[in-house]
């Protein structure tokens, strides 16, 4: 069993910022990530709201620099997933999917969120066959095609604008009669000649043979159903926290987000949470990084008192 001062679960902006700060405090640190280093920010085409980011910065370029900084400071990054966290008398043990156990004095949970699914017929069947949750990843497959974007928030509209560089036509389908996106983002999308809107419609099914060919929509007020022919469906129905394995260990809210105090301490001693997995009013790279720094600082104080 390997021993560390701090085990950080998740290598998005929160986890990498925490790793930078703990490593600079000379704490032996491991970051455990089961997908891609950088988290969801790497799927963002252009990042223009991160202070200090150069013009044209991408989510990937920002995340890559964060990774470099953490490793330059001494943090170790392991590609694995955390199966469980357990409190022992001599520390916290994290069981990994690669069959290894990690013993640490503190754990920082920075596992972020995952895309929320619509849960309609055809969604799972056509994933990767016309159904996508990432425009930056898959827009190139839909050149000169007609696609539907499901959602009415900032992410949905920003992704629709990005898709407009490739697709011939984009229909934004939103289940409410008003968009949730900010005024500036809504204006940008509405001014794009390739983008149209279907408001107050719910997606009932995603249809096709080997690939997506249409979606069935139902108007919320009239109950009238209609079929919209599309070549692809990009779903942006919100996020849900990656907190399943922690819900018996730390307190969460009704949506599964981990509850912390202002120092990022959870209800369990020595376990901290940072970033999008935490109950917080704003989920952005900048707030995630700030959470990570605070969690690292508080963990360092805890360890110094041991």
Number of C-alpha atoms within 10 A of each C-alpha: 9 9 17 18 21 30 27 32 27 32 31 30 32 37 37 34 26 33 36 24 23 29 25 16 13 13 20 18 29 25 26 24 23 16 12 12 25 25 25 20 20 21 17 19 19 18 20 14 10 14 8 8 13 11 9 11 16 19 21 20 18 19 22 16 13 24 24 14 18 25 19 13 18 19 27 16 20 17 16 19 18 21 14 15 20 12 17 11 5 9 18 24 22 21 19 19 14 12 8 12 18 19 23 24 22 25 28 27 29 33 28 28 20 16 15 14 15 17 11 11 13 16 21 14 17 20 14 14 17 24 23 19 23 18 24 15 13 16 22 13 13 19 15 14 15 20 31 26 26 25 24 25 18 19 16 28 27 20 22 28 22 18 26 23 14 17 23 16 19 25 19 21 22 23 20 15 13 10 18 16 17 12 10 9 17 17 12 12 23 14 11 13 11 18 22 16 16 17 18 18 23 20 21 18 17 26 21 17 9 10 17 24 19 20 21 16 22 18 16 15 9 9 11 10 15 14 16 16 16 21 21 28 27 23 23 24 20 16 14 17 19 20 21 10 12 17 13 10 15 19 16 20 11 7 10 18 23 28 21 21 11 10 17 26 21 23 16 12 13 20 25 30 32 38 31 29 26 30 20 16 8 12 15 16 23 16 19 27 21 18 28 32 24 23 32 32 17 19 27 21 11 14 14 9 7 6
